[in-house]
Amino acid sequence: MTAKIVTPTPDVLARAADVLRIGGLVAMPTETVYGLACDAANPDAVAGLYEAKGRPRFNPLIAHVASQAMAEREAVFTPLARKAAEAFWPGPLTMVLPVAATGQTCDLARSGLDTIALRRPAHPVAQALLDVFGGPLVAPSANRSGHVSPTTPEHVRSDLAGKVAYILDGGPCARGIESTIVAFTGETPVLLRAGSLETAEIEAVLGLRLARPGDASGITAPGQLKSHYAPRATLRLDAATPMSGEGYLGFGDHCPLEGNLSPTGNLAEAAANLFAMLRAFDLRYERIAVAPIPRTGLGEAINDRLARAAHRD
């Protein structure tokens, strides 16, 4: 099977939905990164997705939904969770919630947990595919597990050629960093993963500070592995200047323009460029140095991804 990058016309979306209905895999764009989608209710399809990515089965998947009504069939929403959904869906917020008795997402997709991770994506192609398919789709990043996440159709093809029927072309991803994950399973919502929706925005809407999980809390949502988003090259973080032989990912107007995540110091631009530039540098260098990046706002998520990319077990 050759992975085809295709324009998502109505006819192509109908054929992609048919592939999903028979247990196949389709790569779809979201506003964050490209996702590898399959039928969330089909355990055989989910098993095939884990195998295609080389993803550990203890690492649960995010189920993507077309509407709030579909989400309510999959999970039990608290008042705070509904408030967050009203404010940020569709968008780059994933909520971890108790599973509803009416849910279709299979146990394997949830790694056997009694919770489910849900997101309603904002990208029009993802929305259209979900509408045509008519049910939830699990869609982790469309790359080999642990590798740098894909933000263009070509990134998907380089990692998963031969394992996916269609790659729906939505152009470069606007956000470039995965969704923020918040658990609404206790009295206080918990930030499980910083992402492209700023933590401060969520806290302002909810009127409280999100709790943070302890290191011993285990894997309760996607994106919590310590080593993740990792290039082949080794990374050195918070580097003021490169050493001999290192590629240098800069940030701000004091750094060289080549390989600069954002010459103007714009964190949104840096987030959008991060994974694409890591992939490009990984092809050219054995070692990559990364300039210091502020830890405020979107810098929290950028530094989280860089720390996981630099981690070696």
C-alpha positions as CSV (number, residue, x, y, z in Angstrom):
1,M,0.0,0.0,0.0
2,T,1.4,3.4,-1.0
3,A,0.4,6.4,1.1
4,K,-1.3,9.0,-1.1
5,I,-1.3,12.6,-0.2
6,V,-4.8,13.7,-1.5
7,T,-6.9,16.8,-1.6
8,P,-9.8,16.3,0.8
9,T,-12.7,16.7,-1.7
10,P,-16.1,15.4,-0.7
11,D,-15.5,12.3,-2.8
12,V,-12.1,11.7,-1.2
13,L,-13.6,12.2,2.3
14,A,-16.3,9.7,1.5
15,R,-13.7,7.1,0.4
16,A,-11.5,7.9,3.5
17,A,-14.5,7.2,5.7
18,D,-15.1,3.9,4.0
19,V,-11.5,2.9,4.7
20,L,-12.1,3.8,8.3
21,R,-15.3,1.7,8.5
22,I,-13.4,-1.4,7.3
23,G,-10.7,-0.9,9.9
24,G,-8.1,1.0,7.9
25,L,-5.9,4.0,8.7
26,V,-6.2,7.6,7.4
27,A,-3.9,10.5,8.3
28,M,-5.8,13.7,8.8
29,P,-4.7,17.3,9.6
30,T,-5.6,19.0,12.8
31,E,-4.7,22.5,13.9
32,T,-2.0,21.0,16.2
33,V,-0.3,18.1,14.3
34,Y,-1.3,15.5,11.8
35,G,-3.2,12.6,13.3
36,L,-3.3,8.9,12.4
37,A,-7.0,8.1,12.5
38,C,-9.0,4.9,12.9
39,D,-12.4,3.8,14.1
40,A,-12.3,4.3,17.9
41,A,-15.0,1.6,18.4
42,N,-13.0,-1.1,16.4
43,P,-10.4,-2.9,18.6
44,D,-8.8,-4.6,15.6
45,A,-8.4,-1.2,13.9
46,V,-6.9,0.2,17.1
47,A,-4.5,-2.7,17.4
48,G,-3.4,-2.0,13.8
49,L,-2.9,1.6,14.7
50,Y,-0.7,0.7,17.7
51,E,1.3,-1.6,15.5
52,A,1.7,0.9,12.6
53,K,3.1,3.5,15.1
54,G,5.0,1.1,17.3
55,R,3.2,2.7,20.2
56,P,3.1,1.0,23.6
57,R,-0.4,-0.2,24.4
58,F,-0.3,1.2,27.9
59,N,-0.2,4.7,26.3
60,P,-3.9,5.6,25.7
61,L,-5.2,7.4,22.7
62,I,-7.3,10.6,22.2
63,A,-10.7,10.1,20.8
64,H,-11.8,12.9,18.4
65,V,-15.4,13.9,18.2
66,A,-17.5,15.9,15.8
67,S,-19.8,17.6,18.3
68,Q,-20.6,18.1,21.9
69,A,-23.5,15.6,21.6
70,M,-21.0,13.0,20.4
71,A,-18.7,13.8,23.3
72,E,-21.5,13.5,25.8
73,R,-22.1,9.9,24.6
74,E,-18.5,9.1,25.2
75,A,-17.8,10.7,28.6
76,V,-19.4,12.0,31.8
77,F,-18.9,15.8,31.8
78,T,-18.6,17.8,35.0
79,P,-19.9,21.4,35.1
80,L,-16.3,22.7,34.8
81,A,-15.6,20.4,31.9
82,R,-18.7,21.7,30.1
83,K,-17.5,25.2,30.8
84,A,-14.2,24.4,29.2
85,A,-15.8,22.8,26.2
86,E,-18.0,25.8,25.6
87,A,-15.0,28.1,25.8
88,F,-12.3,26.1,23.9
89,W,-14.0,23.6,21.6
90,P,-13.5,23.1,18.8
91,G,-9.8,23.7,19.5
92,P,-6.6,22.3,21.0
93,L,-7.9,21.2,24.4
94,T,-8.1,17.5,25.3
95,M,-10.2,16.6,28.3
96,V,-9.8,13.4,30.3
97,L,-13.2,12.4,31.7
98,P,-14.9,9.4,33.2
99,V,-16.2,7.0,30.5
100,A,-19.9,7.1,29.9
101,A,-21.9,3.9,29.7
102,T,-23.0,4.9,26.2
103,G,-19.5,5.3,25.0
104,Q,-18.3,3.5,21.8
105,T,-14.5,4.0,22.2
106,C,-13.1,0.5,22.9
107,D,-11.1,-0.5,25.9
108,L,-7.9,-1.0,23.9
109,A,-8.0,2.7,22.8
110,R,-8.3,3.7,26.4
111,S,-5.6,1.3,27.6
112,G,-8.1,-0.3,29.9
113,L,-8.6,2.9,31.9
114,D,-12.0,4.0,33.2
115,T,-11.4,7.4,31.8
116,I,-11.3,8.7,28.2
117,A,-9.3,11.5,26.5
118,L,-11.6,13.6,24.2
119,R,-11.0,16.4,21.8
120,R,-13.1,18.2,19.3
121,P,-10.6,19.5,16.6
122,A,-10.9,22.8,14.9
123,H,-9.3,22.0,11.6
124,P,-12.0,22.0,8.9
125,V,-10.7,18.8,7.2
126,A,-10.7,16.9,10.5
127,Q,-14.2,18.2,11.2
128,A,-15.4,17.2,7.8
129,L,-14.0,13.6,8.1
130,L,-15.6,13.2,11.5
131,D,-18.9,14.4,10.2
132,V,-18.8,12.0,7.2
133,F,-17.6,9.1,9.4
134,G,-20.3,9.7,12.0
135,G,-18.5,8.4,15.1
136,P,-15.4,9.0,17.2
137,L,-11.9,8.5,15.7
138,V,-8.8,7.9,17.7
139,A,-6.0,9.9,16.1
140,P,-2.5,10.1,17.8
141,S,0.2,11.9,15.9
142,A,0.8,10.3,12.5
143,N,4.4,9.3,13.0
144,R,6.4,6.4,14.5
145,S,6.0,6.4,18.3
146,G,8.3,8.7,20.1
147,H,9.6,10.4,17.0
148,V,9.1,14.1,16.1
149,S,5.4,14.9,15.5
150,P,4.3,15.6,11.9
151,T,3.1,19.1,10.9
152,T,3.0,18.5,7.1
153,P,1.7,15.7,4.9
154,E,5.2,15.0,3.8
155,H,6.3,14.4,7.4
156,V,3.5,11.7,7.6
157,R,4.6,10.0,4.4
158,S,8.3,9.9,5.5
159,D,7.3,8.0,8.7
160,L,4.3,5.9,7.7
161,A,4.6,5.3,3.9
162,G,3.0,1.9,3.2
163,K,1.0,1.9,6.5
164,V,-1.8,4.4,5.7
165,A,-4.3,4.5,2.9
166,Y,-4.8,8.2,2.5
167,I,-3.0,11.3,3.8
168,L,-5.5,14.1,3.7
169,D,-3.7,17.3,2.8
170,G,-4.5,20.2,5.0
171,G,-1.3,22.1,4.5
172,P,1.1,22.9,7.4
173,C,-0.5,22.8,10.8
174,A,-1.2,26.2,12.2
175,R,-0.4,25.5,15.9
176,G,2.4,23.0,15.5
177,I,2.3,21.6,19.0
178,E,-0.1,19.0,20.4
179,S,-3.2,19.9,22.4
180,T,-3.2,20.8,26.1
181,I,-4.6,17.9,28.2
182,V,-6.6,18.6,31.4
183,A,-8.2,15.9,33.6
184,F,-11.7,16.6,34.9
185,T,-11.9,13.5,37.1
186,G,-11.7,15.0,40.6
187,E,-12.6,18.1,42.5
188,T,-9.8,20.2,40.9
189,P,-8.9,19.9,37.2
190,V,-5.4,18.7,36.6
191,L,-3.0,19.8,33.9
192,L,-1.6,16.5,32.5
193,R,0.2,18.0,29.5
194,A,1.0,21.6,28.5
195,G,0.1,22.3,24.9
196,S,-0.9,24.8,22.3
197,L,-3.7,26.2,24.4
198,E,-2.1,28.3,27.1
199,T,-2.6,27.1,30.7
200,A,-3.3,30.7,31.8
201,E,-6.2,30.9,29.3
202,I,-7.9,27.8,30.8
203,E,-7.3,29.0,34.3
204,A,-8.9,32.4,33.5
205,V,-12.0,30.8,32.1
206,L,-12.4,28.2,34.9
207,G,-11.5,30.8,37.6
208,L,-9.0,28.5,39.4
209,R,-5.5,27.2,39.2
210,L,-5.0,23.8,37.5
211,A,-3.4,21.2,39.7
212,R,-0.3,19.4,38.5
213,P,0.2,15.6,38.8
214,G,2.9,14.0,40.8
215,D,5.7,12.0,39.2
216,A,4.2,8.8,40.6
217,S,0.8,9.2,39.1
218,G,1.5,6.9,36.1
219,I,0.4,7.1,32.5
220,T,-3.2,8.5,32.6
221,A,-3.3,10.3,29.3
222,P,-1.4,10.5,26.0
223,G,1.9,12.4,25.8
224,Q,3.1,11.7,29.3
225,L,6.1,9.5,28.4
226,K,9.4,11.1,29.6
227,S,11.1,10.3,26.3
228,H,8.9,11.5,23.4
229,Y,8.9,13.7,20.3
230,A,12.6,12.6,19.9
231,P,14.8,13.1,16.9
232,R,17.7,10.8,16.1
233,A,20.2,13.5,17.0
234,T,21.0,14.4,20.6
235,L,19.7,17.7,21.9
236,R,21.4,20.2,24.2
237,L,19.0,22.7,25.7
238,D,19.3,26.3,26.9
239,A,22.4,26.7,24.8
240,A,23.6,30.3,24.3
241,T,25.8,29.4,21.4
242,P,26.5,26.2,19.5
243,M,29.5,24.0,19.9
244,S,31.6,22.8,17.0
245,G,29.6,20.4,14.8
246,E,26.2,21.3,16.4
247,G,23.2,22.6,14.5
248,Y,21.7,25.5,16.3
249,L,18.0,26.2,16.7
250,G,17.8,29.8,17.7
251,F,15.1,32.0,19.1
252,G,15.0,35.8,19.1
253,D,16.8,38.6,17.2
254,H,20.2,37.8,18.7
255,C,20.4,34.4,17.0
256,P,21.2,33.6,13.3
257,L,18.2,33.6,11.0
258,E,18.9,30.2,9.6
259,G,17.1,27.7,11.9
260,N,15.6,30.4,14.0
261,L,12.3,29.3,15.6
262,S,11.2,32.9,15.7
263,P,13.5,35.8,14.9
264,T,11.1,38.2,16.6
265,G,10.8,36.1,19.7
266,N,7.1,35.2,19.0
267,L,6.2,32.0,21.0
268,A,3.3,31.1,18.7
269,E,5.6,31.2,15.7
270,A,8.2,29.2,17.5
271,A,5.6,26.6,18.5
272,A,4.4,26.3,14.9
273,N,8.0,25.9,13.6
274,L,9.3,23.6,16.3
275,F,8.7,20.1,15.0
276,A,9.3,20.9,11.3
277,M,12.7,22.5,12.2
278,L,13.6,19.6,14.4
279,R,13.0,17.2,11.6
280,A,15.0,19.3,9.1
281,F,18.0,19.6,11.5
282,D,17.8,15.9,12.3
283,L,18.6,15.1,8.7
284,R,21.7,17.3,8.8
285,Y,23.2,17.0,12.3
286,E,24.2,14.4,14.8
287,R,23.9,17.0,17.6
288,I,21.5,19.9,17.9
289,A,21.8,22.8,20.4
290,V,18.6,24.8,21.2
291,A,18.6,28.4,22.4
292,P,16.9,29.3,25.7
293,I,13.2,29.9,25.3
294,P,11.0,31.7,27.9
295,R,8.9,29.4,30.0
296,T,5.9,31.6,30.1
297,G,2.7,31.3,28.0
298,L,3.3,28.9,25.0
299,G,6.9,28.6,26.2
300,E,5.7,26.1,28.8
301,A,4.6,23.7,26.1
302,I,7.6,24.3,23.9
303,N,10.0,23.6,26.7
304,D,8.0,20.5,27.7
305,R,8.4,19.1,24.2
306,L,12.1,19.9,24.1
307,A,12.7,18.3,27.4
308,R,11.0,15.1,26.3
309,A,12.9,15.2,22.9
310,A,16.2,15.5,24.8
311,H,15.4,12.8,27.3
312,R,17.3,9.5,26.8
313,D,16.3,6.4,28.8
